[in-house]
Amino acid sequence: MNDYARQERRLLADLLLQAGPDAATLCTGWTTRDLAAHLAVRDRRPDASAGLLVPALAAYGERVRLVKAALPYPDLIAEVRNPPIWSPVSNPLVDGLANTMEFFIHHEDVRRAASGWEPRPLPAGQQAALWRSVKFTARLALRRLGVPGEVIAEGFPPVRTGPAPQVRITGDAGELALFFSGRQRIARVVIDGDPAIADRLRGARLGF
């Protein structure tokens, strides 16, 4: 089985080094250094990463991230590239589940913040791995918004919420992964159906 999480991690680390510490990303307000620090903290500091889900811990998590961001940039990228084997989110038992979509999305956060980008052709196995995550995030997003919809990626059974879909969202698995993680602006998807609902989806705060 291909290890797409580790592949995307390696490609992202290479791109972060190439781009330098001050390049833009699609993560609002974050440079490449900020994004790298987030990933290093996620791997190594579960106490600080909890702030992403628990608002009361957000300030503490941000303080830890800023300390990590102060590392020399090559050292910071080395931490991104080589997570510790004990990491709760990157150990060999959970790496594929926790990081296949995470590192694909953050790789694209750096790629697509620069001019001249085009979607990458993804192997069928990687599309299937991403689709497994998309099925969950798409259902969650559409149900949270109360939108009966259908999500379609070629080669996979469609995802539906509600008996009578009012919108249909179509795209490759990778583009749908970006769309439902909150990157609607740069995701190459097609939305058909009720124009008002389509506009609502494009402007909604999706993802975690």
VOGU-364854 format. One record per atom (N, C-alpha, C): residue in three letters; x, y, z. Coordinates in pm, whole numbers, padded with zeros to 5 digits, always signed. Layout:
ALAXYZ...
//
This chain:
MET+00085-00121+00000MET+00000+00000+00000MET+00088+00125+00000ASN+00057+00220-00087ASN+00135+00343-00094ASN+00111+00428+00030ASP+00218+00492+00076ASP+00210+00575+00196ASP+00195+00721+00153TYR+00073+00759+00123TYR+00050+00893+00069TYR+00073+01001+00173ALA+00049+00971+00300ALA+00073+01071+00404ALA+00220+01108+00409ARG+00307+01010+00410ARG+00452+01039+00415ARG+00500+01102+00285GLN+00443+01062+00174GLN+00480+01124+00046GLN+00446+01272+00044GLU+00325+01307+00088GLU+00286+01448+00090GLU+00367+01526+00192ARG+00399+01464+00305ARG+00483+01529+00405ARG+00619+01564+00343ARG+00679+01469+00272ARG+00810+01494+00211ARG+00802+01603+00105LEU+00699+01598+00021LEU+00685+01700-00083LEU+00661+01838-00022LEU+00581+01844+00083LEU+00557+01972+00149LEU+00684+02025+00212ALA+00760+01941+00280ALA+00886+01987+00341ALA+00981+02041+00234ASP+00989+01973+00121ASP+01074+02022+00012ASP+01027+02159-00037LEU+00895+02174-00053LEU+00841+02300-00103LEU+00858+02412-00001LEU+00842+02382+00127LEU+00862+02484+00230LEU+01005+02536+00228LEU+01102+02447+00212LEU+01242+02490+00203LEU+01264+02575+00079GLN+01208+02530-00032GLN+01225+02603-00158GLN+01161+02742-00151ALA+01043+02751-00089ALA+00970+02878-00084ALA+01033+02977+00013GLY+01099+02926+00117GLY+01155+03015+00219GLY+01054+03044+00327PRO+01096+03110+00435PRO+01011+03124+00554PRO+00902+03230+00543ASP+00908+03316+00443ASP+00816+03430+00439ASP+00717+03426+00324ALA+00705+03311+00258ALA+00613+03299+00145ALA+00469+03292+00197ALA+00377+03332+00110ALA+00235+03328+00145ALA+00183+03185+00144THR+00076+03162+00218THR+00002+03035+00213THR-00146+03069+00202LEU-00228+02967+00184LEU-00373+02988+00182LEU-00432+02992+00321CYS-00353+02967+00424CYS-00400+02978+00563CYS-00394+03125+00603THR-00509+03185+00621THR-00518+03330+00640THR-00424+03379+00749GLY-00337+03473+00713GLY-00247+03535+00808GLY-00120+03457+00834TRP-00105+03341+00774TRP+00011+03257+00799TRP+00107+03257+00681THR+00236+03273+00712THR+00342+03250+00614THR+00381+03102+00617THR+00475+03066+00533THR+00526+02929+00534THR+00587+02894+00669ARG+00654+02988+00734ARG+00709+02962+00867ARG+00596+02930+00966ASP+00488+03008+00961ASP+00375+02984+01052ASP+00314+02846+01030LEU+00296+02809+00904LEU+00238+02679+00873LEU+00329+02566+00920ALA+00458+02581+00895ALA+00553+02478+00939ALA+00550+02464+01091ALA+00542+02575+01162ALA+00536+02569+01309ALA+00410+02498+01355HIS+00299+02525+01291HIS+00174+02456+01323HIS+00190+02305+01309LEU+00251+02261+01200LEU+00266+02118+01176LEU+00362+02054+01276ALA+00470+02124+01309ALA+00564+02071+01408ALA+00499+02059+01545VAL+00420+02157+01584VAL+00349+02151+01711VAL+00246+02038+01710ARG+00177+02024+01599ARG+00076+01917+01587ARG+00139+01780+01610ASP+00258+01760+01556ASP+00328+01631+01572ASP+00379+01610+01713ARG+00429+01718+01777ARG+00510+01704+01898ARG+00446+01753+02027ARG+00342+01835+02017ARG+00287+01897+02137ARG+00135+01878+02142PRO+00089+01759+02178PRO-00057+01739+02184PRO-00124+01831+02284ASP-00052+01874+02387ASP-00110+01967+02483ASP-00145+02100+02416ALA-00059+02146+02325ALA-00084+02272+02256ALA-00179+02255+02139SER-00174+02139+02072SER-00262+02115+01958SER-00408+02111+01999ALA-00435+02080+02124ALA-00573+02075+02170ALA-00644+02209+02152GLY-00567+02317+02145GLY-00626+02449+02126GLY-00698+02465+01994LEU-00669+02378+01897LEU-00739+02383+01769LEU-00885+02340+01784LEU-00913+02259+01886LEU-01048+02208+01907LEU-01115+02264+02032VAL-01034+02308+02129VAL-01088+02359+02255VAL-01058+02508+02264PRO-01157+02595+02244PRO-01131+02738+02241PRO-01057+02790+02365ALA-01084+02733+02480ALA-01020+02782+02603ALA-00869+02762+02601LEU-00821+02669+02518LEU-00677+02640+02511LEU-00610+02706+02391ALA-00686+02783+02315ALA-00632+02838+02190ALA-00514+02932+02215ALA-00524+03018+02315ALA-00417+03114+02341ALA-00288+03042+02381TYR-00300+02940+02464TYR-00183+02861+02502TYR-00121+02793+02380GLY-00204+02735+02296GLY-00153+02671+02176GLY-00081+02767+02085GLU-00133+02888+02074GLU-00068+02987+01988GLU+00066+03030+02046ARG+00077+03040+02177ARG+00206+03075+02238ARG+00311+02967+02208VAL+00270+02841+02218VAL+00362+02732+02188VAL+00402+02735+02041ARG+00306+02764+01954ARG+00337+02769+01811ARG+00437+02881+01780LEU+00422+02996+01844LEU+00513+03107+01820LEU+00654+03075+01867VAL+00666+03002+01977VAL+00799+02959+02023VAL+00861+02865+01919LYS+00782+02773+01868LYS+00832+02680+01767LYS+00871+02755+01639ALA+00794+02857+01603ALA+00823+02933+01482ALA+00954+03009+01490ALA+01003+03033+01611ALA+01129+03106+01628ALA+01253+03020+01602LEU+01235+02891+01582LEU+01349+02806+01549LEU+01412+02849+01417PRO+01541+02824+01398PRO+01598+02845+01264PRO+01515+02768+01161TYR+01488+02832+01049TYR+01393+02775+00953TYR+01433+02634+00906PRO+01559+02607+00872PRO+01592+02469+00832PRO+01566+02367+00942ASP+01587+02405+01068ASP+01559+02314+01179ASP+01409+02289+01191LEU+01331+02393+01171LEU+01186+02380+01177LEU+01135+02285+01068ILE+01187+02300+00947ILE+01143+02212+00839ILE+01189+02068+00864ALA+01305+02051+00926ALA+01350+01916+00961ALA+01252+01851+01058GLU+01194+01928+01148GLU+01094+01873+01240GLU+00967+01834+01164VAL+00927+01915+01067VAL+00811+01880+00986VAL+00837+01751+00908ARG+00957+01738+00854ARG+00991+01624+00769ARG+01001+01494+00849ASN+01045+01504+00975ASN+01076+01384+01053ASN+01001+01384+01186PRO+00874+01346+01186PRO+00799+01345+01312PRO+00851+01235+01404PRO+00841+01253+01533PRO+00885+01148+01627PRO+00794+01026+01617ILE+00851+00910+01639ILE+00774+00787+01626ILE+00664+00778+01730TRP+00679+00852+01842TRP+00577+00848+01947TRP+00463+00947+01923SER+00469+01025+01816SER+00368+01127+01793SER+00227+01069+01793PRO+00135+01128+01867PRO-00001+01074+01872PRO-00075+01083+01739VAL-00030+01173+01649VAL-00099+01186+01520VAL-00015+01137+01403SER+00111+01103+01425SER+00199+01066+01314SER+00275+00937+01336ASN+00240+00862+01439ASN+00306+00732+01458ASN+00258+00636+01350PRO+00332+00529+01324PRO+00299+00441+01211PRO+00159+00381+01215LEU+00099+00370+01333LEU-00033+00309+01342LEU-00144+00402+01292VAL-00126+00531+01305VAL-00234+00625+01271VAL-00197+00721+01159ASP-00074+00716+01110ASP-00026+00817+01016ASP-00115+00830+00893GLY-00147+00718+00831GLY-00228+00725+00709GLY-00364+00786+00734LEU-00429+00745+00841LEU-00563+00797+00873LEU-00559+00944+00909ALA-00462+00984+00990ALA-00458+01121+01042ALA-00398+01221+00945ASN-00313+01176+00853ASN-00231+01272+00778ASN-00243+01268+00627THR-00310+01169+00570THR-00321+01166+00424THR-00387+01292+00371MET-00500+01329+00430MET-00569+01449+00386MET-00502+01575+00440GLU-00456+01570+00565GLU-00393+01687+00628GLU-00276+01740+00546PHE-00186+01651+00507PHE-00066+01698+00438PHE-00091+01726+00290PHE-00187+01658+00229PHE-00226+01696+00093PHE-00279+01840+00093ILE-00366+01872+00186ILE-00425+02005+00191ILE-00319+02111+00218HIS-00230+02087+00314HIS-00131+02189+00345HIS-00025+02201+00235HIS+00002+02092+00165HIS+00089+02102+00046HIS+00026+02197-00055GLU-00105+02180-00078GLU-00174+02269-00172GLU-00187+02411-00117ASP-00191+02427+00015ASP-00193+02561+00073ASP-00071+02642+00031VAL+00041+02575+00017VAL+00163+02644-00026VAL+00169+02653-00178ARG+00140+02544-00247ARG+00145+02543-00394ARG+00055+02650-00453ARG-00070+02654-00405ARG-00172+02737-00470ARG-00171+02882-00422ALA-00087+02912-00324ALA-00070+03052-00286ALA+00022+03124-00383ALA+00097+03050-00463ALA+00187+03108-00563ALA+00114+03114-00698SER+00162+03199-00786SER+00099+03213-00917SER+00136+03096-01008GLY+00050+03072-01106GLY+00081+02973-01209GLY+00053+02829-01172TRP-00016+02804-01063TRP-00040+02667-01022TRP-00148+02602-01108GLU-00141+02473-01116GLU-00245+02390-01176GLU-00265+02269-01086PRO-00385+02211-01084PRO-00404+02090-01005PRO-00307+01980-01046ARG-00261+01904-00948ARG-00172+01792-00977ARG-00253+01669-01014PRO-00209+01592-01113PRO-00274+01463-01136PRO-00237+01367-01023LEU-00337+01308-00961LEU-00315+01219-00847LEU-00339+01075-00889PRO-00257+00983-00842PRO-00281+00842-00873PRO-00413+00795-00814ALA-00467+00689-00873ALA-00599+00640-00831ALA-00601+00604-00683GLY-00491+00546-00634GLY-00488+00508-00493GLY-00496+00627-00400GLN-00431+00737-00437GLN-00435+00856-00353GLN-00573+00920-00358GLN-00635+00920-00477GLN-00771+00973-00486GLN-00867+00892-00398ALA-00849+00760-00399ALA-00935+00676-00315ALA-00914+00706-00167ALA-00788+00726-00128ALA-00758+00758+00012ALA-00819+00891+00051LEU-00810+00991-00036LEU-00871+01121-00006LEU-01022+01112-00003TRP-01079+01034-00093TRP-01225+01021-00099TRP-01281+00965+00032ARG-01207+00876+00095ARG-01255+00821+00222ARG-01273+00931+00325SER-01185+01031+00323SER-01200+01145+00415SER-01307+01241+00368VAL-01314+01262+00236VAL-01413+01355+00181VAL-01554+01311+00217LYS-01580+01182+00212LYS-01715+01133+00243LYS-01759+01181+00381PHE-01668+01179+00476PHE-01700+01224+00612PHE-01715+01375+00618THR-01617+01449+00565THR-01621+01595+00577THR-01736+01654+00497ALA-01768+01595+00383ALA-01878+01648+00302ALA-02012+01628+00372ARG-02035+01508+00423ARG-02161+01484+00494ARG-02173+01578+00614LEU-02064+01590+00689LEU-02067+01675+00807LEU-02100+01820+00770ALA-02035+01871+00667ALA-02056+02010+00627ALA-02197+02034+00578LEU-02246+01947+00492LEU-02379+01967+00435LEU-02487+01953+00541ARG-02472+01859+00632ARG-02572+01843+00738ARG-02568+01960+00835ARG-02448+02008+00865ARG-02437+02123+00956ARG-02505+02246+00897LEU-02495+02261+00764LEU-02559+02374+00697LEU-02705+02350+00665GLY-02752+02227+00684GLY-02890+02194+00652GLY-02916+02192+00503VAL-02816+02151+00425VAL-02826+02152+00279VAL-02838+02009+00227PRO-02952+01973+00167PRO-02960+01844+00099PRO-02876+01850-00029GLY-02772+01769-00036GLY-02681+01778-00149GLY-02629+01643-00192GLU-02562+01645-00306GLU-02497+01526-00360GLU-02355+01564-00399VAL-02259+01483-00358VAL-02118+01508-00386VAL-02068+01394-00474ILE-02008+01431-00587ILE-01972+01331-00688ILE-01825+01346-00726ALA-01752+01236-00717ALA-01617+01226-00772ALA-01615+01106-00864GLU-01565+01124-00984GLU-01567+01017-01083GLU-01498+00891-01029GLY-01567+00778-01046GLY-01511+00651-01004GLY-01551+00607-00865PHE-01630+00689-00794PHE-01671+00656-00658PHE-01822+00672-00643PRO-01884+00593-00555PRO-02027+00612-00529PRO-02052+00752-00474PRO-02157+00819-00520PRO-02183+00955-00470PRO-02221+00956-00324VAL-02199+01070-00262VAL-02241+01095-00124VAL-02364+01183-00128ARG-02469+01145-00056ARG-02592+01223-00056ARG-02633+01255+00087THR-02684+01376+00104THR-02749+01413+00231THR-02890+01458+00197GLY-02987+01388+00248GLY-03126+01420+00219GLY-03177+01345+00098PRO-03308+01321+00092PRO-03366+01243-00017PRO-03376+01319-00149ALA-03376+01451-00143ALA-03392+01532-00266ALA-03283+01638-00268PRO-03164+01607-00323PRO-03054+01703-00324PRO-03090+01833-00396GLN-03055+01944-00334GLN-03080+02075-00394GLN-02957+02129-00467VAL-02841+02071-00438VAL-02718+02107-00510VAL-02638+01980-00536ARG-02560+01987-00642ARG-02468+01878-00675ARG-02328+01937-00687ILE-02233+01884-00610ILE-02096+01933-00611ILE-02010+01824-00675THR-01942+01858-00785THR-01868+01759-00862THR-01723+01803-00878GLY-01632+01708-00863GLY-01490+01738-00882GLY-01407+01615-00853ASP-01277+01624-00881ASP-01187+01516-00842ASP-01181+01509-00689ALA-01140+01393-00639ALA-01137+01374-00493ALA-01050+01479-00425GLY-00936+01512-00484GLY-00848+01611-00423GLY-00911+01749-00419GLU-00980+01786-00527GLU-01045+01918-00529GLU-01159+01924-00429LEU-01232+01814-00414LEU-01339+01810-00314LEU-01283+01814-00173ALA-01167+01751-00153ALA-01102+01759-00022ALA-01070+01904+00013LEU-01020+01979-00083LEU-00990+02119-00060LEU-01117+02200-00036PHE-01220+02174-00116PHE-01346+02248-00102PHE-01404+02231+00038PHE-01413+02107+00085PHE-01477+02081+00213PHE-01385+02103+00332SER-01260+02144+00306SER-01173+02186+00416SER-01171+02339+00429GLY-01255+02407+00350GLY-01264+02552+00360GLY-01186+02627+00254ARG-01134+02556+00154ARG-01058+02621+00046ARG-01145+02634-00079GLN-01271+02677-00062GLN-01362+02683-00176GLN-01309+02772-00288ARG-01239+02878-00251ARG-01195+02977-00352ARG-01102+02917-00456ILE-01023+02820-00418ILE-00925+02766-00512ILE-00956+02622-00554ALA-01063+02565-00503ALA-01097+02427-00538ALA-01166+02424-00674ARG-01120+02339-00762ARG-01178+02325-00896ARG-01295+02227-00890VAL-01408+02277-00845VAL-01530+02196-00841VAL-01640+02270-00917VAL-01744+02196-00952VAL-01862+02253-01017VAL-01981+02233-00924ILE-02055+02341-00901ILE-02175+02333-00817ILE-02297+02360-00906ASP-02385+02262-00915ASP-02509+02276-00992ASP-02627+02273-00895GLY-02732+02347-00932GLY-02852+02345-00850GLY-02895+02485-00808ASP-02962+02495-00697ASP-03016+02621-00647ASP-02904+02724-00633PRO-02908+02836-00709PRO-02799+02934-00705PRO-02776+02993-00566ALA-02882+03014-00490ALA-02866+03072-00356ALA-02791+02976-00264ILE-02823+02849-00274ILE-02753+02750-00191ILE-02609+02736-00237ALA-02587+02740-00369ALA-02450+02732-00420ALA-02366+02847-00368ASP-02422+02968-00369ASP-02349+03083-00316ASP-02323+03069-00166ARG-02420+03013-00096ARG-02403+02992+00048ARG-02288+02894+00073LEU-02280+02789-00004LEU-02172+02692+00011LEU-02038+02754-00018ARG-02031+02834-00122ARG-01901+02895-00159ARG-01851+02990-00049GLY-01943+03050+00025GLY-01902+03145+00128GLY-01903+03091+00270ALA-01945+02966+00286ALA-01958+02910+00421ALA-01821+02881+00481ARG-01817+02876+00611ARG-01696+02836+00680ARG-01697+02684+00695LEU-01629+02617+00604LEU-01626+02472+00603LEU-01497+02422+00670GLY-01494+02294+00698GLY-01376+02237+00762GLY-01386+02250+00913PHE-01273+02216+00980PHE-01270+02217+01126PHE-01204+02345+01176
//
